[in-house]
């Protein structure tokens, strides 16, 4: 998607018409300047990275701007501290961030993919423990969800149950607790290693593709918490 280009109209030359009668001389109607594809590309190429990013940001809907909040600064742009987003047809479709998901993630209701990664060696020193954002229930188009290596607390989010297009779920290296619900069998890929989950994994879940491929690797949990396959 290209940034919008401000089109400046030019004033055409005035023409004077003489007649036998005295009439008021009026200017011809303004003509809009004609811009070619090359003109647009040249304009984009002339922008600095900061200018291009700010133009793109200004085109976002208000709810998306609120989701970024005060994080959208040139300092954060240079530090790569902002989420990476991709969109099509005026909607944000893919959200990728190094860190936790914001509670406002539901503002991106057309998302098809979410990736949120962290550093396993520093997840407790860098991030505060947070629950999984409930607003993800608004992302009804979501197909792929990956959240790794962050102190995300609570059970496996119930909000994921009713997302109709969700196919693959990776929730690894988090602090999720409790059992594995049987409704998780609806996912084609389901990875939950390195959490604090416990109890029997329903047979239906064990049969999902990810469990068949990776086997017992998914059963590795934090000390004191255990998963075992339902008999």
Phi and psi in degrees as GROMACS dihedral restraints (atoms count N, CA, C in turn):
[ dihedral_restraints ]
;  ai    aj    ak    al  type     phi  dphi    fc
    3     4     5     6     1   -91.9    20    10
    4     5     6     7     1   145.1    20    10
    6     7     8     9     1   -58.8    20    10
    7     8     9    10     1   147.5    20    10
    9    10    11    12     1   -68.5    20    10
   10    11    12    13     1   148.1    20    10
   12    13    14    15     1  -113.2    20    10
   13    14    15    16     1   130.7    20    10
   15    16    17    18     1   -75.0    20    10
   16    17    18    19     1   120.6    20    10
   18    19    20    21     1   -98.4    20    10
   19    20    21    22     1   123.5    20    10
   21    22    23    24     1  -104.3    20    10
   22    23    24    25     1   124.1    20    10
   24    25    26    27     1   -81.4    20    10
   25    26    27    28     1   144.7    20    10
   27    28    29    30     1  -105.9    20    10
   28    29    30    31     1   149.3    20    10
   30    31    32    33     1   -81.0    20    10
   31    32    33    34     1   129.7    20    10
   33    34    35    36     1   -79.5    20    10
   34    35    36    37     1   163.6    20    10
   36    37    38    39     1   -67.7    20    10
   37    38    39    40     1   145.1    20    10
   39    40    41    42     1   -76.2    20    10
   40    41    42    43     1   141.1    20    10
   42    43    44    45     1  -118.1    20    10
   43    44    45    46     1   142.5    20    10
   45    46    47    48     1  -110.4    20    10
   46    47    48    49     1   134.9    20    10
   48    49    50    51     1  -116.6    20    10
   49    50    51    52     1   123.9    20    10
   51    52    53    54     1   -95.9    20    10
   52    53    54    55     1   136.5    20    10
   54    55    56    57     1  -138.3    20    10
   55    56    57    58     1   173.8    20    10
   57    58    59    60     1   -66.5    20    10
   58    59    60    61     1   -28.7    20    10
   60    61    62    63     1  -101.0    20    10
   61    62    63    64     1   151.7    20    10
   63    64    65    66     1   -78.4    20    10
   64    65    66    67     1   121.1    20    10
   66    67    68    69     1  -128.1    20    10
   67    68    69    70     1   155.2    20    10
   69    70    71    72     1   -71.7    20    10
   70    71    72    73     1   132.7    20    10
   72    73    74    75     1   -84.9    20    10
   73    74    75    76     1   120.6    20    10
   75    76    77    78     1  -110.6    20    10
   76    77    78    79     1   145.9    20    10
   78    79    80    81     1   -73.9    20    10
   79    80    81    82     1   152.0    20    10
   81    82    83    84     1   -67.7    20    10
   82    83    84    85     1   155.1    20    10
   84    85    86    87     1   -58.8    20    10
   85    86    87    88     1   145.4    20    10
   87    88    89    90     1   -65.2    20    10
   88    89    90    91     1   140.9    20    10
   90    91    92    93     1  -109.7    20    10
   91    92    93    94     1   131.9    20    10
   93    94    95    96     1   -71.3    20    10
   94    95    96    97     1   135.5    20    10
   96    97    98    99     1   -64.0    20    10
   97    98    99   100     1   141.3    20    10
   99   100   101   102     1   -96.3    20    10
  100   101   102   103     1   121.0    20    10
  102   103   104   105     1  -109.9    20    10
  103   104   105   106     1   135.9    20    10
  105   106   107   108     1   -94.5    20    10
  106   107   108   109     1   171.4    20    10
  108   109   110   111     1   -59.6    20    10
  109   110   111   112     1   -37.2    20    10
  111   112   113   114     1   -65.0    20    10
  112   113   114   115     1   -40.8    20    10
  114   115   116   117     1   -57.5    20    10
  115   116   117   118     1   -43.0    20    10
  117   118   119   120     1   -64.1    20    10
  118   119   120   121     1   -46.1    20    10
  120   121   122   123     1   -64.0    20    10
  121   122   123   124     1   -39.2    20    10
  123   124   125   126     1   -62.7    20    10
  124   125   126   127     1   -39.2    20    10
  126   127   128   129     1   -64.8    20    10
  127   128   129   130     1   -44.9    20    10
  129   130   131   132     1   -62.1    20    10
  130   131   132   133     1   -42.5    20    10
  132   133   134   135     1   -64.0    20    10
  133   134   135   136     1   -25.7    20    10
  135   136   137   138     1   -78.6    20    10
  136   137   138   139     1   -13.8    20    10
  138   139   140   141     1   -78.5    20    10
  139   140   141   142     1   146.4    20    10
  141   142   143   144     1   -75.3    20    10
  142   143   144   145     1   165.1    20    10
  144   145   146   147     1   -59.2    20    10
  145   146   147   148     1   -40.6    20    10
  147   148   149   150     1   -63.1    20    10
  148   149   150   151     1   -44.3    20    10
  150   151   152   153     1   -62.5    20    10
  151   152   153   154     1   -42.8    20    10
  153   154   155   156     1   -64.0    20    10
  154   155   156   157     1   -43.7    20    10
  156   157   158   159     1   -63.4    20    10
  157   158   159   160     1   -41.1    20    10
  159   160   161   162     1   -68.9    20    10
  160   161   162   163     1   -35.6    20    10
  162   163   164   165     1   -63.8    20    10
  163   164   165   166     1   -43.6    20    10
  165   166   167   168     1   -61.7    20    10
  166   167   168   169     1   -45.5    20    10
  168   169   170   171     1   -61.4    20    10
  169   170   171   172     1   -40.5    20    10
  171   172   173   174     1   -63.0    20    10
  172   173   174   175     1   -21.7    20    10
  174   175   176   177     1   -83.5    20    10
  175   176   177   178     1    -5.3    20    10
  177   178   179   180     1   -72.9    20    10
  178   179   180   181     1   150.4    20    10
  180   181   182   183     1   -63.1    20    10
  181   182   183   184     1   158.0    20    10
  183   184   185   186     1   -59.8    20    10
  184   185   186   187     1   -37.9    20    10
  186   187   188   189     1   -65.9    20    10
  187   188   189   190     1   -29.0    20    10
  189   190   191   192     1   -73.7    20    10
  190   191   192   193     1   -40.3    20    10
  192   193   194   195     1   -60.4    20    10
  193   194   195   196     1   -39.6    20    10
  195   196   197   198     1   -64.6    20    10
  196   197   198   199     1   -34.3    20    10
  198   199   200   201     1   -64.6    20    10
  199   200   201   202     1   -33.9    20    10
  201   202   203   204     1   -76.5    20    10
  202   203   204   205     1   -32.9    20    10
  204   205   206   207     1    59.1    20    10
  205   206   207   208     1  -139.6    20    10
  207   208   209   210     1   -82.0    20    10
  208   209   210   211     1     2.4    20    10
  210   211   212   213     1   -69.7    20    10
  211   212   213   214     1   -21.4    20    10
  213   214   215   216     1   -81.7    20    10
  214   215   216   217     1    88.9    20    10
  216   217   218   219     1  -133.6    20    10
  217   218   219   220     1   158.2    20    10
  219   220   221   222     1   -61.8    20    10
  220   221   222   223     1   -33.4    20    10
  222   223   224   225     1   -62.1    20    10
  223   224   225   226     1   -44.1    20    10
  225   226   227   228     1   -70.3    20    10
  226   227   228   229     1   -31.8    20    10
  228   229   230   231     1   -61.5    20    10
  229   230   231   232     1   -47.7    20    10
  231   232   233   234     1   -66.6    20    10
  232   233   234   235     1   -30.1    20    10
  234   235   236   237     1   -88.5    20    10
  235   236   237   238     1     3.4    20    10
  237   238   239   240     1    55.1    20    10
  238   239   240   241     1    36.6    20    10
  240   241   242   243     1   -96.7    20    10
  241   242   243   244     1    10.7    20    10
  243   244   245   246     1  -106.3    20    10
  244   245   246   247     1   154.6    20    10
  246   247   248   249     1   -62.4    20    10
  247   248   249   250     1   150.8    20    10
  249   250   251   252     1   -93.9    20    10
  250   251   252   253     1   127.6    20    10
  252   253   254   255     1  -129.1    20    10
  253   254   255   256     1   146.4    20    10
  255   256   257   258     1  -129.3    20    10
  256   257   258   259     1   145.4    20    10
  258   259   260   261     1  -144.4    20    10
  259   260   261   262     1   164.3    20    10
  261   262   263   264     1  -147.4    20    10
  262   263   264   265     1   145.0    20    10
  264   265   266   267     1    52.8    20    10
  265   266   267   268     1    39.8    20    10
  267   268   269   270     1    77.9    20    10
  268   269   270   271     1     8.5    20    10
  270   271   272   273     1  -124.5    20    10
  271   272   273   274     1   140.9    20    10
  273   274   275   276     1   -73.7    20    10
  274   275   276   277     1   123.4    20    10
  276   277   278   279     1  -109.0    20    10
  277   278   279   280     1   -23.6    20    10
  279   280   281   282     1  -140.9    20    10
  280   281   282   283     1   131.4    20    10
  282   283   284   285     1  -127.4    20    10
  283   284   285   286     1   123.9    20    10
  285   286   287   288     1  -132.9    20    10
  286   287   288   289     1   130.3    20    10
  288   289   290   291     1  -145.8    20    10
  289   290   291   292     1   145.7    20    10
  291   292   293   294     1   -93.8    20    10
  292   293   294   295     1    91.6    20    10
  294   295   296   297     1   144.3    20    10
  295   296   297   298     1  -172.4    20    10
  297   298   299   300     1   -73.3    20    10
  298   299   300   301     1   157.5    20    10
  300   301   302   303     1   -75.9    20    10
  301   302   303   304     1   140.4    20    10
  303   304   305   306     1   -75.4    20    10
  304   305   306   307     1   152.4    20    10
  306   307   308   309     1   -59.6    20    10
  307   308   309   310     1   -26.4    20    10
  309   310   311   312     1   -83.1    20    10
  310   311   312   313     1    14.5    20    10
  312   313   314   315     1   -57.1    20    10
  313   314   315   316     1   -26.0    20    10
  315   316   317   318     1   -64.6    20    10
  316   317   318   319     1   -14.2    20    10
  318   319   320   321     1   -64.5    20    10
  319   320   321   322     1   -25.1    20    10
  321   322   323   324     1   -93.7    20    10
  322   323   324   325     1    67.0    20    10
  324   325   326   327     1   -73.7    20    10
  325   326   327   328     1    -5.4    20    10
  327   328   329   330     1  -100.9    20    10
  328   329   330   331     1     8.7    20    10
  330   331   332   333     1   -59.0    20    10
  331   332   333   334     1   138.0    20    10
  333   334   335   336     1  -109.3    20    10
  334   335   336   337     1   -19.1    20    10
  336   337   338   339     1  -146.3    20    10
  337   338   339   340     1   138.6    20    10
  339   340   341   342     1  -130.3    20    10
  340   341   342   343     1   131.9    20    10
  342   343   344   345     1  -130.7    20    10
  343   344   345   346     1   123.4    20    10
  345   346   347   348     1  -134.0    20    10
  346   347   348   349     1   111.3    20    10
  348   349   350   351     1  -114.6    20    10
  349   350   351   352     1   157.5    20    10
  351   352   353   354     1  -140.7    20    10
  352   353   354   355     1   175.1    20    10
  354   355   356   357     1   -95.6    20    10
  355   356   357   358     1   116.2    20    10
  357   358   359   360     1   -61.2    20    10
  358   359   360   361     1   -26.2    20    10
  360   361   362   363     1   -80.3    20    10
  361   362   363   364     1   -15.3    20    10
  363   364   365   366     1  -134.3    20    10
  364   365   366   367     1    18.6    20    10
  366   367   368   369     1   -64.4    20    10
  367   368   369   370     1   -29.0    20    10
  369   370   371   372     1   -84.4    20    10
  370   371   372   373     1   -26.3    20    10
  372   373   374   375     1   -85.4    20    10
  373   374   375   376     1   -24.2    20    10
  375   376   377   378     1   -95.8    20    10
  376   377   378   379     1   -39.8    20    10
  378   379   380   381     1  -115.3    20    10
  379   380   381   382     1   142.5    20    10
  381   382   383   384     1   -79.0    20    10
  382   383   384   385     1   146.4    20    10
  384   385   386   387     1   -59.2    20    10
  385   386   387   388     1   133.0    20    10
  387   388   389   390     1  -137.9    20    10
  388   389   390   391     1   150.1    20    10
  390   391   392   393     1   -77.3    20    10
  391   392   393   394     1   163.6    20    10
  393   394   395   396     1   -69.5    20    10
  394   395   396   397     1   133.7    20    10
  396   397   398   399     1   -63.8    20    10
  397   398   399   400     1   123.2    20    10
  399   400   401   402     1   -66.7    20    10
  400   401   402   403     1   -25.3    20    10
  402   403   404   405     1   -66.9    20    10
  403   404   405   406     1    -8.2    20    10
  405   406   407   408     1   -62.8    20    10
  406   407   408   409     1   -17.3    20    10
  408   409   410   411     1   -62.9    20    10
  409   410   411   412     1   -17.2    20    10
  411   412   413   414     1   -83.8    20    10
  412   413   414   415     1   -11.1    20    10
  414   415   416   417     1   -85.2    20    10
  415   416   417   418     1    70.9    20    10
  417   418   419   420     1   -71.5    20    10
  418   419   420   421     1   -13.8    20    10
  420   421   422   423     1   -95.8    20    10
  421   422   423   424     1     1.2    20    10
  423   424   425   426     1   -62.9    20    10
  424   425   426   427     1   132.1    20    10
  426   427   428   429     1  -113.7    20    10
  427   428   429   430     1   -36.1    20    10
  429   430   431   432     1  -132.1    20    10
  430   431   432   433     1   128.7    20    10
  432   433   434   435     1  -129.2    20    10
  433   434   435   436     1   125.7    20    10
  435   436   437   438     1  -132.3    20    10
  436   437   438   439     1   120.4    20    10
  438   439   440   441     1  -132.5    20    10
  439   440   441   442     1   122.7    20    10
  441   442   443   444     1  -134.2    20    10
  442   443   444   445     1   144.7    20    10
  444   445   446   447     1    54.1    20    10
  445   446   447   448     1    56.0    20    10
  447   448   449   450     1  -143.5    20    10
  448   449   450   451     1   152.8    20    10
  450   451   452   453     1   -79.1    20    10
  451   452   453   454     1    64.3    20    10
  453   454   455   456     1   -88.3    20    10
  454   455   456   457     1   122.8    20    10
  456   457   458   459     1  -103.0    20    10
  457   458   459   460     1   171.5    20    10
  459   460   461   462     1    97.0    20    10
  460   461   462   463     1  -176.2    20    10
  462   463   464   465     1   -80.4    20    10
  463   464   465   466     1   174.2    20    10
  465   466   467   468     1   -58.0    20    10
  466   467   468   469     1   125.1    20    10
  468   469   470   471     1   -59.9    20    10
  469   470   471   472     1   122.7    20    10
  471   472   473   474     1   -62.8    20    10
  472   473   474   475     1   -25.3    20    10
  474   475   476   477     1   -60.9    20    10
  475   476   477   478     1   -23.8    20    10
  477   478   479   480     1   -73.6    20    10
  478   479   480   481     1   -20.9    20    10
  480   481   482   483     1   -60.8    20    10
  481   482   483   484     1   -37.1    20    10
  483   484   485   486     1  -103.7    20    10
  484   485   486   487     1    13.0    20    10
  486   487   488   489     1   -82.8    20    10
  487   488   489   490     1   108.9    20    10
  489   490   491   492     1   -64.2    20    10
  490   491   492   493     1   -29.2    20    10
  492   493   494   495     1  -102.4    20    10
  493   494   495   496     1     2.1    20    10
  495   496   497   498     1   -68.1    20    10
  496   497   498   499     1   121.9    20    10
  498   499   500   501     1  -111.1    20    10
  499   500   501   502     1   -41.0    20    10
  501   502   503   504     1  -127.7    20    10
  502   503   504   505     1   135.6    20    10
  504   505   506   507     1  -132.1    20    10
  505   506   507   508     1   121.6    20    10
  507   508   509   510     1  -122.0    20    10
  508   509   510   511     1   113.2    20    10
  510   511   512   513     1  -128.1    20    10
  511   512   513   514     1    81.6    20    10
  513   514   515   516     1  -119.2    20    10
  514   515   516   517     1   147.7    20    10
  516   517   518   519     1    67.9    20    10
  517   518   519   520     1    29.6    20    10
  519   520   521   522     1  -106.0    20    10
  520   521   522   523     1  -167.1    20    10
  522   523   524   525     1  -119.3    20    10
  523   524   525   526     1    36.4    20    10
  525   526   527   528     1   -68.2    20    10
  526   527   528   529     1   142.3    20    10
  528   529   530   531     1  -127.3    20    10
  529   530   531   532     1   167.0    20    10
  531   532   533   534     1    96.2    20    10
  532   533   534   535     1  -170.8    20    10
  534   535   536   537     1   -83.3    20    10
  535   536   537   538     1   171.1    20    10
  537   538   539   540     1   -95.5    20    10
  538   539   540   541     1   114.2    20    10
  540   541   542   543     1   -68.3    20    10
  541   542   543   544     1   149.4    20    10
  543   544   545   546     1   -65.4    20    10
  544   545   546   547     1   -24.7    20    10
  546   547   548   549     1   -68.9    20    10
  547   548   549   550     1   -12.4    20    10
  549   550   551   552     1   -66.7    20    10
  550   551   552   553     1   -11.6    20    10
  552   553   554   555     1   -68.7    20    10
  553   554   555   556     1   -14.2    20    10
  555   556   557   558     1   -72.5    20    10
  556   557   558   559     1   -14.7    20    10
  558   559   560   561     1   -84.9    20    10
  559   560   561   562     1   139.2    20    10
  561   562   563   564     1   -70.4    20    10
  562   563   564   565     1   -36.7    20    10
  564   565   566   567     1  -125.9    20    10
  565   566   567   568     1   131.4    20    10
  567   568   569   570     1  -146.2    20    10
  568   569   570   571     1   110.0    20    10
  570   571   572   573     1  -123.5    20    10
  571   572   573   574     1   125.3    20    10
  573   574   575   576     1  -135.8    20    10
  574   575   576   577     1    24.9    20    10
  576   577   578   579     1   -65.1    20    10
  577   578   579   580     1   152.2    20    10
  579   580   581   582     1    73.2    20    10
  580   581   582   583     1    29.8    20    10
  582   583   584   585     1  -109.4    20    10
  583   584   585   586     1  -164.4    20    10
  585   586   587   588     1  -114.7    20    10
  586   587   588   589     1    28.6    20    10
  588   589   590   591     1   -69.6    20    10
  589   590   591   592     1   156.6    20    10
  591   592   593   594     1  -151.3    20    10
  592   593   594   595     1   164.1    20    10
  594   595   596   597     1    98.5    20    10
  595   596   597   598     1  -173.8    20    10
  597   598   599   600     1   -81.0    20    10
  598   599   600   601     1   136.5    20    10
  600   601   602   603     1   -87.6    20    10
  601   602   603   604     1   120.1    20    10
  603   604   605   606     1   -55.0    20    10
  604   605   606   607     1   144.8    20    10
  606   607   608   609     1   -55.4    20    10
  607   608   609   610     1   -38.4    20    10
  609   610   611   612     1   -60.5    20    10
  610   611   612   613     1   -36.3    20    10
  612   613   614   615     1   -71.9    20    10
  613   614   615   616     1   -39.7    20    10
  615   616   617   618     1   -59.4    20    10
  616   617   618   619     1   -28.6    20    10
  618   619   620   621     1   -80.7    20    10
  619   620   621   622     1    -6.3    20    10
  621   622   623   624     1   -67.6    20    10
  622   623   624   625     1   158.6    20    10
  624   625   626   627     1   -57.4    20    10
  625   626   627   628     1   -43.3    20    10
  627   628   629   630     1   -64.3    20    10
  628   629   630   631     1   -37.8    20    10
  630   631   632   633     1   -68.2    20    10
  631   632   633   634     1   -38.4    20    10
  633   634   635   636     1   -65.9    20    10
  634   635   636   637     1   -38.5    20    10
  636   637   638   639     1   -76.5    20    10
  637   638   639   640     1   -44.6    20    10
  639   640   641   642     1   -99.3    20    10
  640   641   642   643     1    -9.5    20    10
  642   643   644   645     1    54.2    20    10
  643   644   645   646     1  -135.2    20    10
  645   646   647   648     1   -72.4    20    10
  646   647   648   649     1    -6.2    20    10
  648   649   650   651     1   -57.7    20    10
  649   650   651   652     1   -32.0    20    10
  651   652   653   654     1   -71.3    20    10
  652   653   654   655     1   -13.3    20    10
  654   655   656   657     1   -87.6    20    10
  655   656   657   658     1    -5.7    20    10
  657   658   659   660     1   -72.7    20    10
  658   659   660   661     1   120.3    20    10
  660   661   662   663     1  -125.6    20    10
  661   662   663   664     1   175.3    20    10
  663   664   665   666     1   -73.2    20    10
  664   665   666   667     1   156.3    20    10
  666   667   668   669     1   -56.5    20    10
  667   668   669   670     1   132.9    20    10
  669   670   671   672     1    92.6    20    10
  670   671   672   673     1    -5.0    20    10
  672   673   674   675     1  -126.7    20    10
  673   674   675   676     1   133.1    20    10
  675   676   677   678     1  -135.4    20    10
  676   677   678   679     1   143.7    20    10
  678   679   680   681     1  -116.8    20    10
  679   680   681   682     1   146.8    20    10
  681   682   683   684     1  -146.3    20    10
  682   683   684   685     1   151.8    20    10
  684   685   686   687     1   -73.3    20    10
  685   686   687   688     1   136.1    20    10
  687   688   689   690     1   -64.7    20    10
  688   689   690   691     1   131.5    20    10
